[in-house]
């Protein structure tokens, strides 16, 4: 298991690594607590993670935890989606415990996830989220790439980032666990 170590702005050391089975309960709690105060949440994000882990769309290498002082403080999951005939990924969820937010943990999880996804030869990552936040990581409205949402959504909140060179277009098809 490859571990990525980063020094945060406050000089604490952040470990980013692949999630293991022994992390499942702690990750469940991190996701639940992180989304309790989220502006847009259905309250089921932690259960979605459980369902996606059992899905054929789960990519173990893209299920990452952020660890500080032997405590999981953040989590990110990318799962397989279809865009036209291509298998790509979506980011959902990204969760950081409230007391650890705004310290660069989410940023480090996203950047590490993108790095792994590029190495796995994915071309695009899709995210439904806050345009102001995700644009910091070069996510653009997905329509920029002729990629469309399978539901009605504000274009600035349905975003994509190009990870590797390939021009594709189409409507996103999510894993059935998303209920879309």
C-alpha positions as CSV (number, residue, x, y, z in Angstrom):
1,X,0.0,0.0,0.0
2,X,1.5,3.3,-1.1
3,X,1.3,6.1,1.5
4,X,1.5,9.7,0.6
5,X,2.8,12.0,3.4
6,X,2.3,15.8,3.3
7,X,3.2,18.6,5.6
8,X,0.2,20.9,6.2
9,X,0.4,24.6,6.7
10,X,0.5,24.2,10.5
11,X,3.4,21.8,10.2
12,X,1.4,18.8,11.1
13,X,2.0,15.6,9.0
14,X,-0.9,14.2,7.0
15,X,-0.8,10.7,5.8
16,X,-3.0,9.8,2.8
17,X,-3.4,6.1,2.1
18,X,-5.8,3.6,0.6
19,X,-8.7,2.6,2.9
20,X,-8.6,-0.8,4.5
21,X,-11.4,-2.9,5.9
22,X,-10.3,-2.0,9.4
23,X,-11.1,1.6,8.5
24,X,-14.7,1.0,7.5
25,X,-16.3,2.0,10.8
26,X,-14.2,5.0,11.4
27,X,-14.8,6.2,7.8
28,X,-18.5,5.7,8.2
29,X,-18.4,8.0,11.2
30,X,-16.2,10.6,9.5
31,X,-18.6,10.8,6.5
32,X,-21.6,11.0,8.8
33,X,-20.2,13.7,11.0
34,X,-18.8,15.7,8.1
35,X,-22.2,15.8,6.3
36,X,-24.2,16.7,9.4
37,X,-23.3,20.4,8.9
38,X,-23.1,20.3,5.1
39,X,-25.3,22.8,3.2
40,X,-26.4,20.2,0.7
41,X,-26.8,16.7,2.1
42,X,-29.5,14.0,2.2
43,X,-27.9,12.6,5.4
44,X,-27.2,9.2,3.7
45,X,-23.7,9.8,2.3
46,X,-22.2,7.3,4.8
47,X,-24.6,4.6,3.6
48,X,-23.9,5.4,0.0
49,X,-20.2,4.7,0.7
50,X,-21.1,1.3,2.2
51,X,-23.3,0.5,-0.8
52,X,-20.6,1.6,-3.3
53,X,-17.9,-0.5,-1.7
54,X,-20.1,-3.6,-2.5
55,X,-20.6,-2.4,-6.1
56,X,-18.8,-3.4,-9.3
57,X,-18.1,0.3,-9.7
58,X,-15.9,0.4,-6.6
59,X,-12.2,1.1,-7.2
60,X,-10.3,0.2,-4.1
61,X,-7.2,2.3,-5.1
62,X,-9.5,5.4,-5.2
63,X,-11.0,5.0,-1.7
64,X,-8.6,7.1,0.3
65,X,-8.3,8.2,3.9
66,X,-6.4,11.1,5.5
67,X,-4.8,10.3,8.8
68,X,-3.5,12.7,11.4
69,X,-2.0,11.4,14.7
70,X,-3.4,7.9,13.9
71,X,-6.9,9.3,13.5
72,X,-8.9,9.3,10.2
73,X,-9.9,12.9,9.7
74,X,-10.9,12.8,6.0
75,X,-12.1,10.5,3.3
76,X,-12.6,10.6,-0.5
77,X,-14.1,8.1,-2.9
78,X,-14.0,8.0,-6.7
79,X,-16.2,5.4,-8.4
80,X,-16.7,4.2,-11.9
81,X,-19.3,5.9,-14.2
82,X,-20.0,5.7,-17.9
83,X,-19.8,8.7,-20.3
84,X,-20.9,7.4,-23.6
85,X,-18.9,4.2,-24.2
86,X,-16.1,5.3,-21.8
87,X,-15.6,4.2,-18.2
88,X,-14.6,7.3,-16.2
89,X,-14.9,8.3,-12.5
90,X,-17.0,10.5,-10.2
91,X,-15.9,12.0,-6.9
92,X,-18.4,11.4,-4.2
93,X,-18.1,11.9,-1.4
94,X,-15.3,14.0,-0.1
95,X,-15.6,14.3,3.7
96,X,-13.4,16.0,6.3
97,X,-14.3,16.2,10.0
98,X,-15.5,19.7,10.8
99,X,-12.7,20.6,13.2
100,X,-10.2,19.7,10.5
101,X,-11.7,21.6,7.6
102,X,-9.9,24.5,6.0
103,X,-6.5,23.0,6.7
104,X,-5.8,21.5,3.3
105,X,-6.9,18.0,4.0
106,X,-9.7,18.0,1.3
107,X,-7.2,19.5,-1.2
108,X,-4.6,16.8,-0.5
109,X,-7.2,14.0,-0.8
110,X,-8.4,15.4,-4.2
111,X,-4.9,15.9,-5.6
112,X,-3.8,12.4,-4.5
113,X,-7.0,10.9,-6.0
114,X,-6.4,12.7,-9.3
115,X,-2.8,11.5,-9.4
116,X,-3.9,7.9,-8.8
117,X,-6.7,8.2,-11.4
118,X,-4.3,9.5,-14.0
119,X,-2.0,6.5,-13.4
120,X,-5.0,4.2,-13.8
121,X,-5.7,5.9,-17.2
122,X,-9.0,7.6,-16.4
123,X,-9.6,10.6,-18.6
124,X,-12.3,12.5,-16.6
125,X,-13.6,12.9,-13.1
126,X,-17.1,14.3,-12.5
127,X,-18.3,16.0,-9.4
128,X,-21.6,17.5,-8.3
129,X,-20.7,20.1,-5.8
130,X,-19.8,23.7,-4.9
131,X,-18.4,25.4,-8.0
132,X,-16.4,27.8,-5.8
133,X,-14.6,25.0,-4.0
134,X,-14.0,22.5,-6.9
135,X,-12.9,25.1,-9.4
136,X,-9.8,25.5,-7.2
137,X,-8.8,22.0,-8.5
138,X,-9.5,22.9,-12.2
139,X,-13.0,21.4,-12.3
140,X,-15.1,23.2,-14.9
141,X,-18.8,23.0,-15.8
142,X,-19.0,19.6,-17.5
143,X,-20.7,21.1,-20.5
144,X,-17.3,22.6,-21.3
145,X,-16.4,19.1,-22.3
146,X,-19.8,18.2,-23.8
147,X,-20.5,16.0,-20.8
148,X,-24.1,16.2,-19.5
149,X,-25.8,15.4,-16.3
150,X,-28.5,12.7,-16.3
151,X,-30.8,15.0,-14.3
152,X,-31.7,18.6,-14.1
153,X,-28.9,20.5,-12.3
154,X,-27.4,24.0,-12.4
155,X,-24.5,23.7,-14.9
156,X,-22.0,25.4,-12.6
157,X,-22.5,22.7,-10.0
158,X,-22.1,19.7,-12.3
159,X,-18.4,19.8,-13.1
160,X,-15.6,17.8,-14.7
161,X,-11.9,17.8,-14.8
162,X,-9.8,16.3,-17.7
163,X,-7.2,14.0,-16.2
164,X,-5.7,12.5,-19.4
165,X,-5.9,13.3,-23.1
166,X,-9.1,12.0,-24.7
167,X,-12.0,13.9,-26.2
168,X,-15.3,12.3,-25.2
169,X,-18.9,13.5,-24.9
170,X,-22.2,12.1,-23.6
171,X,-24.5,11.8,-20.7
172,X,-23.1,10.5,-17.4
173,X,-24.4,7.2,-16.2
174,X,-23.9,6.7,-12.5
175,X,-23.6,3.5,-10.6
176,X,-27.1,2.2,-9.6
177,X,-26.2,2.7,-5.9
178,X,-26.6,6.5,-6.4
179,X,-30.3,6.0,-7.1
180,X,-30.2,8.3,-10.2
